[in-house]
Each structure stands twice: as structure tokens, then as C-alpha cells.
Amino acid sequence: MIELYKKIEELEANNASYVIVTLTDIKGSAPQEVGAKMIITSNGLFWGTIGGGKIEAHCIRYAQKIIEDNLKSQLQSWNLQTDIGMSCGGEVSIFFDFQKNDSMTIAIFGAGHISQELCRVIQNWRAKIIIADPRQDWLDKIPKKFNIQTHCLEHPKEIVSLLPEKSFILCMTKGHAFDVPVLVEAFKEFKKYSMIGVIGSKVKATKIKRELIEAGIEKSDVENLHSPLGLPIGNNTPPEIAISIAAQVLQIRDQA
């Protein structure tokens, strides 16, 4: 079972949808024991076996259809001879547990105090969290969790173009000069992302918007920058600022 959970963690960390296939009952003869499991992704068998051969191939195709058609988890019973074409005449019941990964990607640029608090707030969300900062000592303070990735990069803007569609981009670097390069990269494809935001005051927001326009970003696009970042709730301490940012991310996600 430990190996099963490790494989599930791997899939969750990579935002992959999957089906856990479990042999729950046998009547007559069957090629595996009750409780046998395997994991299927859209690419096919990822881990485990429920017996190989025709029954396994049948279940793999069935699980892939569940993923493709976004069906509910379900229990199926089949006659191995008449339904699957095997020579043995037993019957099997198999549970297809579909785990749809509809998690979001939240990319945080900067690993300072607010980033650390924000990670503590959102670490148990169904989300892939990416933190980029040139300071390894600050990245080391980020909570350790399978869905949190840290990247020590001299130029964090380099990973912006690698982020998947509908990512949430949150800038809270060590300073204005480090925020702007990330934002310029993000606004080159701003329609790709669910949210682009930067922490700071209204004065900072005005200055950054002006610099983005000077960098060639359309003014109409720049108006989509969320700054100051976070909902107008709480005080100015890192824990409460983090909560206000997390609340804004949820608000934008739900509006979408």
C-alpha cells in the first residue's frame, strides 16, 4: 500500500487525473486476488495489476474512457467468458475510483514572509504551488509538501512561459525591480492566465502599470493587473495579508 500512495502522490504532484482500479469480488476462477489494484491514467497503465491479459486490457480501456468522458466512479461486474472473452468462466466485480485532477496552478514569485504564510494557507488546497526566488535560504523556509515546488533561479521570469494555462501568477518578490520582469513576461500572454497580481501599495501599482506600458504592453491589458494584491480585509501583517490573497484567488477562480 505504501507504493500505491507514493504513486498517487506522484500523480497529484503532476496534476494528473487517474483511476484506481480495484478487484472487489470474484466468483469462480480469476487471475488475481480480491483487493488487487492498479492505477490507470489517460496514457494507460501507470502502476499495479489486477491479473494481466484480457481482463486487465479491458479494464484499462474502460478506465481511460472514464477519464476521457469525465464519468463518475463506478462498480462494474463482468462475466469473464461472455463479457471479456476469456476461457475461464468466472465473474469479477471491479471498482473504478476516478480521481479527476481539476487542481489549479499557483505560481508565486518571491519567497519572503508573505509567500511563506501564503503557502501555509494554501498548501492543503487541490493545487500545484510553484515558488521561484533567487535566494535559496528563503526558499528553504517554504513548507515542505508534495504539491509545492521551489525553484532557485537568478531570473525567475524564465519559468513564466512554462506555466500551464489558467495559472495564477502572484508577484511578491524582494522589490519592484524584480517584480516588473516577471510581469512583463506574464502580460505577453496575459489571456493565458487566470490572474496576474503583484503585492504593494496603490502608488506602486500605478508605477508598475506605467512601466508595463512603457515596456510595450497594451494599456487595456495592463488594466487587468491585480494590484494591490488581495481583498481589502484584515490588517497589514503577513499572516492576514496571506489570507486576503488566498481569498482573492478563490474569488477569481469561482467567478471563472
N, C-alpha and C positions, 0 to 999 in steps of 0.2 A: 504493500500500500504506500510505503514511503516513496517508491519510484513513481507511482501514479501521481502523487501530489507534486512531486518535482516536475513532472511533465506538464501538469496543469499550470503550475506557476510559470513555466517557460512560455506556454501559450498565452497566458494572461498578460505577461510582460510584453508580449509582441502584438497585443490587441487582436488575437486570432479567435474566430468563432470555432467551436468544435462540438462534437457529440461523444459522450461517454456511453459506450455500448456494453450492456451487462447481460449475461446469460442468467435468467432468473429461475427457470424451471425446465425440466427435461422429463419427457415421457417416452419410454423405450430407450433406444440407444442414441447417443450423440457424441460428437468428437471432443467434448470438453466437459469440465465440471461446472456445476452451478456456482455462480459467483465470478466466473471468468470475465475479464474486462478487456476492452480495447478503446483507444481514442482515435476518432476519425476527424480530419479536417477537410476543407474543400479540395485539398490535394490528394486525399486518400488516407491510408493507414499511417498513423503517427506513432502509435505505441500499442503494445499488447497483442493478444489474440483470443478469439473465442473458439478456436478449433481449426482454422485454416480451411483450405479447399472451397467448395461451392458455398457453404453456409457463410463463411467469412466474406467472400466476394459479394454475396447477396446483401449482407448487412452493410458493407462498405458503400455499395451503390445506394442503398436505402438511406443511410446517414447523410451522404452527400446531397441527396435530394432534399432532405430536411433542411440542410444549411442553405441550399440554393433557393428553395421556395419559402424559407423562413417559417417553417411549420412548428407546431408545439411539440414538446416532449411527449412520448407515447410508448405504450406497451404493445408489442405485436406477437402473435402466436402463429407459427407456421408448421405445416407437415413437411418433414424433410424430403419425402419422396414426391408428393404431388405438387407442393409449392416451390420447392427449390431444385428438384431433380436429382436428389441423392439416392443411392441404392438402399441405405438404411431407412427403416420405416418409422423412426421416432418423431416426436413433436418437440418443439422448443418454444419457450416464451422468452422474449428479449426486450429489454427496456432501453429506449433511445433517449438519453438525457441531453437535450440540446442546450448548450451554453452560448447564447448569442453575445458576442462582444461588441456592444454599442458604446464602448467607452470613448471618452474624448482624450485628446492630447493637449496638455497644458505645458507650454514652453516658457520657462521663467529665466530671464536673462539677469544675472546677478544673484549672488549667494549670501547677501547681507542679512541683517537681523530680521527684516520683514519677510524675506524669502524663506528663512528658516522657520518662522512662525507660520507662514502660509502653508509650507509643506506639512507641518504638523496638523493643520486644519484639514487639508485635502488628501492626506496620504491614504485614507481608507475609502476614498471615492473610487468608483469604477473609472479610473483614468490612468493614462500613461503620463508621467510627470518628468519633464526634461529640464535640467538645470545647467546653465552654461556660465562660466566665470573664469577669468584668467588666474584666480587665486585659489590654489589647491587647499591651503589651510582653512579657507572659508567653506569650500565645498565639503571638507571633511566633517563639518558641523551639521550638514544636512542629514535628516533622519535616514536610516538605512532600511529600505523596503524594496521588495522585488519589483514594484512598479515605478520606482524612482531611479532615474539615470542621471549621473553627473558627468559633465564634460569640462575638463580644464583646457581652455582654448585662449590663446593670445588674442585672437579676433573672433569672438563669439558669433559675429554676424555670419560666419561661414556656414553655420548649420541652418540658417533660416530657410534657404531654398530646399532643404532636405525634409522639412516638416510636412506632414500629410495635410490634405485638405481639411478644412474646418478646425484647424488647430487654434488654440487660444494663445496669443503671444503677449506676455506680460513683461515689461521692461522695468527693472528696479536695480540698475547697475550702480557702480560706485560714483557715478557722476554723469552730468549732462552730456559731456563729450563722448561717453561710452554708450549712452542710450541712442543717440542720433544715427550712428552707422547701422545699428540693428533695425531701427525704424525705417530707414531708407530702403534697406533690403526687403523688409516686410511689405512696404507700400508699393513696391514694384509689381506685386501680385496681390494687392490687398483684398480683392474679391475672393481669393482662395481661402482666406482665414475667417473664422467666426468672430474674432475680436483681436484688435491690436490696441494695447494700452500702455501708458507709461505713468509711473508714480511721480508726484511732485505737486507744486502749487499751481494756481491759475496763471501766475506770471511765467512760470517755467513752461506751462502748456502753450502759452501764446508764443513764446520764443522758439520752442521746438517746431511748432506748426510753420512759423515763418522760415525756419531753416530747411524744413522739408520741401517747402515750395521753391526755395532758392536752389535746392538740390534737383529740381526737375519734377517733383511730384505734383500732380494736378491738385489745385486748391479744393475742388469738390471731393477728391479722395481724402485729402488731409483732414477734412471736417469729420471724417469717420474715426479719428483718433480718440480713444477714451482717455481723457486726462483732465483733471486729476483722476487717478485710478481709484476705484472703489465707490461704493454707495455712500451717501452723506450720513453715516451713522457712526456712533462710537467716538472715542477720543483719539489722540494722536500717538498712542503707544503702539509699538509693533504688534502685540497680540490682537488689539482691536482693529488696527488698520488691516491686518491679515484677514480678519473676519469680514470686514467691509468689502475687500477684494473678492474673497470667495463668494460672498453673496451676489456680487455683481456678475461674476462668471455664471452662476446658476441662473440668474435673471435672464441673461443674454441667451444662454443655452435653451431655456424654456420658451422664450419668445420665438426662437428659431423653429 
